[in-house]
Amino acid sequence: MCRCFVLAAFGFILYVSKYASGMSDEMKELVQMLHDTCVEETGVDESLIAKVNAEKVFADDEKLKCYIKCLLSQMACIDDDDGTIDEEATIAILPEDIQEIMGPVIRKCGTVVGANICENAWLTHKCYSEMKPDVKQRLPFAIDLRLSLVFFLGLYAHLDRRYWDWRRLTFPNVHFG
């Protein structure tokens, strides 16, 4: 699948909600594009995504699992062949202040292995969510599917066009000033 949308941010997510007010319009557009792409690809019921975001309820639904896998895949955070999460690559694209908080969580969770690649992504994201109470007081907002994507894309000021070119990724119809 084309990785044109890498950014659009495990996130997951992606209704650009009240928490997204600090994002640029380009980031918001990319986040929404990734969400829309993964919803279309998987056919997930968006109410299941909302339940994860609002209540931290991870429904045992194959489409939800594959939605999370789709997001991670678009961000090049999961190996599409064996479902292994690339912890160091995931951490490396985070802003430094978030690396300090999320790095230990990402390393501790590693790849939670399930029955298939989609389940690996789902279980691993569930692990991140369960670890959230340990870091909640240090973060300005809860880690949920909407914001995971933002975290895992380097976010806000860390969007560097050269990095994405280096990764051979492109952003259609997005102009960086």
C-alpha positions as a Markdown table, in Angstrom:
| # | Residue | x | y | z |
|---|---|---|---|---|
| 1 | Met | 0.0 | 0.0 | 0.0 |
| 2 | Cys | 1.2 | 3.5 | -0.8 |
| 3 | Arg | 2.7 | 5.2 | 2.2 |
| 4 | Cys | 1.6 | 8.6 | 0.9 |
| 5 | Phe | -0.1 | 9.5 | 4.2 |
| 6 | Val | 2.4 | 8.6 | 6.7 |
| 7 | Leu | 1.7 | 11.5 | 8.6 |
| 8 | Ala | -1.6 | 12.2 | 8.7 |
| 9 | Ala | -0.4 | 10.4 | 13.1 |
| 10 | Phe | -1.5 | 5.0 | 16.8 |
| 11 | Gly | -2.5 | 6.8 | 16.3 |
| 12 | Phe | -5.2 | 6.6 | 15.6 |
| 13 | Ile | -7.4 | 8.6 | 15.3 |
| 14 | Leu | -8.2 | 10.9 | 14.3 |
| 15 | Tyr | -10.9 | 12.9 | 14.5 |
| 16 | Val | -9.1 | 16.1 | 15.0 |
| 17 | Ser | -10.6 | 16.9 | 18.4 |
| 18 | Lys | -10.3 | 19.5 | 21.0 |
| 19 | Tyr | -6.8 | 18.2 | 21.8 |
| 20 | Ala | -5.6 | 18.9 | 18.2 |
| 21 | Ser | -5.8 | 22.7 | 18.5 |
| 22 | Gly | -2.0 | 22.9 | 18.7 |
| 23 | Met | -1.5 | 21.2 | 15.3 |
| 24 | Ser | -1.1 | 23.1 | 12.1 |
| 25 | Asp | -3.8 | 22.9 | 9.4 |
| 26 | Glu | -1.5 | 20.7 | 7.3 |
| 27 | Met | -1.0 | 18.2 | 10.2 |
| 28 | Lys | -4.8 | 18.2 | 10.9 |
| 29 | Glu | -5.4 | 17.4 | 7.2 |
| 30 | Leu | -2.9 | 14.6 | 7.2 |
| 31 | Val | -4.2 | 13.1 | 10.4 |
| 32 | Gln | -7.7 | 13.1 | 9.0 |
| 33 | Met | -6.5 | 11.6 | 5.7 |
| 34 | Leu | -4.8 | 8.7 | 7.5 |
| 35 | His | -7.8 | 8.1 | 9.6 |
| 36 | Asp | -10.1 | 8.1 | 6.5 |
| 37 | Thr | -7.7 | 5.9 | 4.6 |
| 38 | Cys | -7.6 | 3.3 | 7.3 |
| 39 | Val | -11.3 | 3.4 | 8.0 |
| 40 | Glu | -12.0 | 2.8 | 4.3 |
| 41 | Glu | -9.3 | 0.1 | 4.1 |
| 42 | Thr | -10.6 | -1.8 | 7.1 |
| 43 | Gly | -14.3 | -1.0 | 7.3 |
| 44 | Val | -14.1 | -0.4 | 11.1 |
| 45 | Asp | -17.1 | 0.9 | 12.9 |
| 46 | Glu | -16.1 | 4.4 | 14.0 |
| 47 | Ser | -18.0 | 3.9 | 17.2 |
| 48 | Leu | -15.4 | 1.3 | 18.3 |
| 49 | Ile | -12.7 | 3.9 | 17.8 |
| 50 | Ala | -14.7 | 6.4 | 19.8 |
| 51 | Lys | -15.0 | 3.9 | 22.6 |
| 52 | Val | -11.2 | 3.4 | 22.7 |
| 53 | Asn | -10.7 | 7.1 | 22.8 |
| 54 | Ala | -13.4 | 7.9 | 25.4 |
| 55 | Glu | -13.5 | 4.8 | 27.6 |
| 56 | Lys | -10.3 | 2.9 | 26.8 |
| 57 | Val | -12.5 | 0.0 | 25.8 |
| 58 | Phe | -10.6 | -2.1 | 23.2 |
| 59 | Ala | -13.4 | -4.2 | 21.6 |
| 60 | Asp | -12.2 | -7.6 | 20.4 |
| 61 | Asp | -13.1 | -6.7 | 16.8 |
| 62 | Glu | -10.9 | -7.7 | 13.8 |
| 63 | Lys | -11.7 | -4.5 | 11.9 |
| 64 | Leu | -10.6 | -2.4 | 14.9 |
| 65 | Lys | -7.4 | -4.4 | 15.2 |
| 66 | Cys | -6.6 | -4.0 | 11.5 |
| 67 | Tyr | -7.4 | -0.3 | 11.7 |
| 68 | Ile | -4.7 | 0.1 | 14.4 |
| 69 | Lys | -2.3 | -2.0 | 12.3 |
| 70 | Cys | -3.1 | 0.2 | 9.3 |
| 71 | Leu | -2.1 | 3.3 | 11.2 |
| 72 | Leu | 1.1 | 1.8 | 12.4 |
| 73 | Ser | 1.9 | 0.5 | 9.0 |
| 74 | Gln | 1.4 | 3.9 | 7.4 |
| 75 | Met | 3.8 | 5.3 | 9.9 |
| 76 | Ala | 6.4 | 2.6 | 9.2 |
| 77 | Cys | 6.2 | 1.5 | 12.9 |
| 78 | Ile | 5.3 | -2.1 | 12.2 |
| 79 | Asp | 6.8 | -4.8 | 10.0 |
| 80 | Asp | 4.1 | -5.8 | 7.6 |
| 81 | Asp | 5.6 | -9.3 | 7.2 |
| 82 | Asp | 5.8 | -10.4 | 10.8 |
| 83 | Gly | 3.9 | -7.8 | 12.8 |
| 84 | Thr | 6.9 | -6.7 | 14.9 |
| 85 | Ile | 6.9 | -3.2 | 16.2 |
| 86 | Asp | 10.1 | -1.3 | 15.5 |
| 87 | Glu | 10.5 | 0.2 | 18.9 |
| 88 | Glu | 13.6 | 2.3 | 18.2 |
| 89 | Ala | 12.2 | 3.7 | 14.9 |
| 90 | Thr | 9.0 | 4.5 | 16.7 |
| 91 | Ile | 10.8 | 6.3 | 19.5 |
| 92 | Ala | 13.2 | 8.1 | 17.1 |
| 93 | Ile | 10.3 | 9.9 | 15.3 |
| 94 | Leu | 9.0 | 11.3 | 18.6 |
| 95 | Pro | 9.9 | 14.8 | 19.8 |
| 96 | Glu | 12.7 | 14.6 | 22.5 |
| 97 | Asp | 10.4 | 15.6 | 25.4 |
| 98 | Ile | 7.9 | 12.9 | 24.4 |
| 99 | Gln | 10.8 | 10.3 | 23.9 |
| 100 | Glu | 11.6 | 10.7 | 27.6 |
| 101 | Ile | 8.1 | 9.9 | 28.6 |
| 102 | Met | 7.0 | 7.3 | 26.0 |
| 103 | Gly | 10.4 | 5.6 | 25.3 |
| 104 | Pro | 10.3 | 3.4 | 28.4 |
| 105 | Val | 6.6 | 2.6 | 27.7 |
| 106 | Ile | 7.3 | 1.6 | 24.1 |
| 107 | Arg | 10.3 | -0.5 | 25.1 |
| 108 | Lys | 8.5 | -2.1 | 28.0 |
| 109 | Cys | 5.5 | -3.1 | 25.8 |
| 110 | Gly | 7.8 | -4.2 | 22.9 |
| 111 | Thr | 5.6 | -6.2 | 20.5 |
| 112 | Val | 2.7 | -7.9 | 22.2 |
| 113 | Val | 2.3 | -11.0 | 20.1 |
| 114 | Gly | -1.2 | -12.1 | 19.1 |
| 115 | Ala | -2.7 | -14.5 | 16.6 |
| 116 | Asn | -1.9 | -12.3 | 13.6 |
| 117 | Ile | -0.4 | -9.0 | 12.6 |
| 118 | Cys | -3.5 | -7.0 | 13.3 |
| 119 | Glu | -3.8 | -8.4 | 16.7 |
| 120 | Asn | -0.1 | -7.6 | 17.4 |
| 121 | Ala | -0.9 | -3.9 | 16.7 |
| 122 | Trp | -4.1 | -4.0 | 18.8 |
| 123 | Leu | -2.4 | -5.7 | 21.8 |
| 124 | Thr | 0.6 | -3.4 | 21.6 |
| 125 | His | -1.6 | -0.3 | 21.5 |
| 126 | Lys | -3.6 | -1.7 | 24.3 |
| 127 | Cys | -0.4 | -2.1 | 26.3 |
| 128 | Tyr | 0.5 | 1.6 | 25.6 |
| 129 | Ser | -2.9 | 2.6 | 26.9 |
| 130 | Glu | -2.7 | 0.5 | 30.0 |
| 131 | Met | 0.7 | 2.0 | 30.8 |
| 132 | Lys | -0.8 | 5.5 | 30.4 |
| 133 | Pro | -1.5 | 6.0 | 34.1 |
| 134 | Asp | 2.2 | 5.9 | 34.8 |
| 135 | Val | 2.8 | 8.9 | 32.5 |
| 136 | Lys | -0.6 | 10.7 | 32.5 |
| 137 | Gln | 0.5 | 13.4 | 35.0 |
| 138 | Arg | 3.5 | 14.3 | 32.8 |
| 139 | Leu | 1.5 | 14.6 | 29.6 |
| 140 | Pro | -0.8 | 17.5 | 28.7 |
| 141 | Phe | -3.5 | 15.1 | 27.5 |
| 142 | Ala | -4.4 | 11.4 | 27.6 |
| 143 | Ile | -2.9 | 9.0 | 25.1 |
| 144 | Asp | -5.6 | 7.7 | 23.0 |
| 145 | Leu | -6.1 | 6.6 | 19.4 |
| 146 | Arg | -6.6 | 10.2 | 18.2 |
| 147 | Leu | -3.3 | 11.3 | 19.7 |
| 148 | Ser | -1.2 | 8.2 | 19.3 |
| 149 | Leu | -0.9 | 9.1 | 15.6 |
| 150 | Val | 0.3 | 12.5 | 16.5 |
| 151 | Phe | 2.8 | 11.2 | 18.9 |
| 152 | Phe | 4.2 | 8.7 | 16.5 |
| 153 | Leu | 4.7 | 11.2 | 13.7 |
| 154 | Gly | 7.0 | 13.4 | 15.4 |
| 155 | Leu | 4.3 | 16.0 | 15.8 |
| 156 | Tyr | 4.0 | 19.7 | 15.9 |
| 157 | Ala | 7.3 | 21.5 | 15.4 |
| 158 | His | 9.1 | 18.3 | 14.6 |
| 159 | Leu | 7.6 | 17.9 | 11.1 |
| 160 | Asp | 10.7 | 18.2 | 8.9 |
| 161 | Arg | 10.2 | 17.8 | 5.2 |
| 162 | Arg | 13.7 | 16.5 | 4.8 |
| 163 | Tyr | 13.0 | 13.6 | 7.2 |
| 164 | Trp | 10.0 | 12.5 | 5.2 |
| 165 | Asp | 11.8 | 12.8 | 1.9 |
| 166 | Trp | 14.6 | 10.7 | 3.4 |
| 167 | Arg | 12.0 | 8.1 | 4.2 |
| 168 | Arg | 10.9 | 8.4 | 0.5 |
| 169 | Leu | 7.4 | 9.5 | 1.6 |
| 170 | Thr | 5.4 | 12.2 | -0.1 |
| 171 | Phe | 2.5 | 14.3 | 0.9 |
| 172 | Pro | 0.1 | 15.0 | -2.0 |
| 173 | Asn | -1.3 | 18.5 | -2.2 |
| 174 | Val | 0.5 | 19.6 | 1.0 |
| 175 | His | 2.8 | 22.6 | 0.8 |
| 176 | Phe | 5.3 | 23.3 | 3.4 |
| 177 | Gly | 6.4 | 26.9 | 3.9 |
